[in-house]
Amino acid sequence: MGKRSGPRRGSLAFYPRKRASRIYPTVKTVKADGETKLPVFAGYKAGMTHIIALDTYQNSPTYGHKISIPVTIVETPPLRIFGIRLYKSNDYGALNCIGELLSEKLEKDLGRKITLPKKYDIKKREEEITKELNDAKSIRVMVHTQPRKIGLKKKPELFEIPLLGNTIDEMWKFAREMLGKDVDISSVFNEGDFVDVVAVTKGKGTQGPVKRFGIKIQPRKNKGHRRFPGAIGAWTPSRVLWTVPMQGQMGFQRRTELNKRILKIGDKPEEINPKGGIPHYGLIRASYVLLQGSIPGPKKRLVVFRKAIRQNKEKPMPSILEISLEPKQ
């Protein structure tokens, strides 16, 4: 009889498999390309549909033919830049905040998330923070979403975005000009760009090892129960190793999916809204993007996308002929 063996079930790449600390992520790692700009944007996942496009890639077997491409709709209301932070490295290489400048006018809805200052002298604070520019190693802008504009909710999400640039002075000048202003998706990304999507996945709660790791179900003649690992370890070491598939939390974990292509950036909701709206989301009211393929997270959850850090070989963009408006019931 041959030796019964096989690869382990389930990945050891994502441990500990516990709930994310927050329902939306923060992106710290970005790829520099020499321009002074924002490398990150965010939007609300609305749902999926498909497009009919003309394949323009000459090496493809469907070149010149109509193809169906699944796409994810992400609604992208403008982000508001409400603050700037300077960071410097400490003795251990970690970044410490050494200065913060807030906008003179803050949105009332932002008070639902944080405590707003009643008195704030922006000129005095700006003089203090400019003295720290020589020590600064990086600059980040503080942004918040504006979900009220799309009728989703009132309380915004806020997070930091690291700026890209050649020098600290260039980044400071850019951040100071943008302080208190809105940023649109079209000023950060273009159609055809590859992005990495970062989001918190759907939460599944506590699940058993069969669903959580994909282990085999025991034979019918097994005594007692069948949805469990056949053995939880050897005699020695006399303990259960962390690699053994066990029941526990599944989903609601921060995940990054690489190289999702932006097929379309639009600002006309009538081009994408089906009759009666998108199930479990509603109508698109602001600008939107179509990303090729699926992305993590449920509908209405904030997803963050950044410029791809390990971009695939670029291929010609498919020519969009039609966007399906059929309700996905």
Secondary structure as the mmCIF struct_conf table of DSSP 4:
data_model
#
loop_
_struct_conf.conf_type_id
_struct_conf.id
_struct_conf.beg_label_comp_id
_struct_conf.beg_label_asym_id
_struct_conf.beg_label_seq_id
_struct_conf.end_label_comp_id
_struct_conf.end_label_asym_id
_struct_conf.end_label_seq_id
HELX_LH_PP_P HELX_LH_PP_P1 PRO A 7 ARG A 8
BEND BEND1 ARG A 9 GLY A 10
BEND BEND2 LEU A 12 PHE A 14
BEND BEND3 PRO A 16 PRO A 16
BEND BEND4 SER A 21 TYR A 24
BEND BEND5 GLY A 34 GLY A 34
STRN STRN1 LYS A 37 LYS A 37
STRN STRN2 VAL A 40 LEU A 54
TURN_TY1_P TURN_TY1_P1 GLN A 58 ASN A 59
BEND BEND6 SER A 60 SER A 60
TURN_TY1_P TURN_TY1_P2 PRO A 61 GLY A 64
BEND BEND7 HIS A 65 HIS A 65
STRN STRN3 LYS A 66 GLU A 75
HELX_LH_PP_P HELX_LH_PP_P2 PRO A 77 PRO A 78
STRN STRN4 LEU A 79 SER A 89
TURN_TY1_P TURN_TY1_P3 ASP A 91 TYR A 92
BEND BEND8 GLY A 93 GLY A 93
STRN STRN5 LEU A 95 LEU A 102
BEND BEND9 GLU A 104 LYS A 105
HELX_RH_3T_P HELX_RH_3T_P1 LYS A 108 ARG A 112
TURN_TY1_P TURN_TY1_P4 LYS A 113 LYS A 113
BEND BEND10 ILE A 114 ILE A 114
HELX_LH_PP_P HELX_LH_PP_P3 THR A 115 PRO A 117
BEND BEND11 LYS A 118 LYS A 119
HELX_RH_AL_P HELX_RH_AL_P1 ILE A 122 THR A 130
TURN_TY1_P TURN_TY1_P5 LYS A 131 ASP A 135
BEND BEND12 LYS A 137 LYS A 137
STRN STRN6 SER A 138 HIS A 144
HELX_RH_3T_P HELX_RH_3T_P2 PRO A 147 ILE A 150
TURN_TY1_P TURN_TY1_P6 GLY A 151 GLY A 151
BEND BEND13 LEU A 152 LEU A 152
BEND BEND14 LYS A 154 LYS A 155
HELX_LH_PP_P HELX_LH_PP_P4 PRO A 156 GLU A 157
STRN STRN7 LEU A 158 PRO A 162
STRN STRN8 LEU A 164 LEU A 164
BEND BEND15 ASN A 166 THR A 167
HELX_RH_AL_P HELX_RH_AL_P2 ILE A 168 MET A 178
TURN_TY1_P TURN_TY1_P7 LEU A 179 GLY A 180
STRN STRN9 ASP A 182 VAL A 183
HELX_RH_3T_P HELX_RH_3T_P3 ILE A 185 SER A 187
TURN_TY1_P TURN_TY1_P8 VAL A 188 VAL A 188
TURN_TY1_P TURN_TY1_P9 GLU A 191 GLY A 192
STRN STRN10 PHE A 194 VAL A 200
HELX_LH_PP_P HELX_LH_PP_P5 THR A 201 LYS A 202
STRN STRN11 GLY A 203 GLN A 207
HELX_RH_AL_P HELX_RH_AL_P3 PRO A 209 PHE A 213
HELX_LH_PP_P HELX_LH_PP_P6 ILE A 215 PRO A 219
TURN_TY1_P TURN_TY1_P10 ARG A 220 LYS A 221
BEND BEND16 LYS A 223 GLY A 224
BEND BEND17 ARG A 226 PHE A 228
BEND BEND18 GLY A 230 GLY A 230
BEND BEND19 ILE A 232 ILE A 232
BEND BEND20 TRP A 235 ARG A 239
TURN_TY1_P TURN_TY1_P11 TRP A 242 THR A 243
BEND BEND21 VAL A 244 VAL A 244
STRN STRN12 GLY A 248 GLY A 251
STRN STRN13 ARG A 254 GLY A 266
HELX_RH_3T_P HELX_RH_3T_P4 PRO A 269 GLU A 271
TURN_TY1_P TURN_TY1_P12 ILE A 272 ILE A 272
HELX_LH_PP_P HELX_LH_PP_P7 ASN A 273 PRO A 274
TURN_TY1_P TURN_TY1_P13 LYS A 275 GLY A 276
STRN STRN14 ILE A 278 ILE A 278
TURN_TY1_P TURN_TY1_P14 PRO A 279 TYR A 281
STRN STRN15 GLY A 282 GLY A 282
BEND BEND22 ALA A 286 ALA A 286
STRN STRN16 TYR A 288 GLN A 292
BEND BEND23 GLY A 293 GLY A 293
BEND BEND24 PRO A 296 GLY A 297
TURN_TY1_P TURN_TY1_P15 LYS A 299 LYS A 300
STRN STRN17 LEU A 302 LYS A 307
BEND BEND25 ILE A 309 ARG A 310
HELX_LH_PP_P HELX_LH_PP_P8 GLN A 311 GLU A 314
HELX_LH_PP_P HELX_LH_PP_P9 PRO A 316 PRO A 318
STRN STRN18 SER A 319 ILE A 323
#
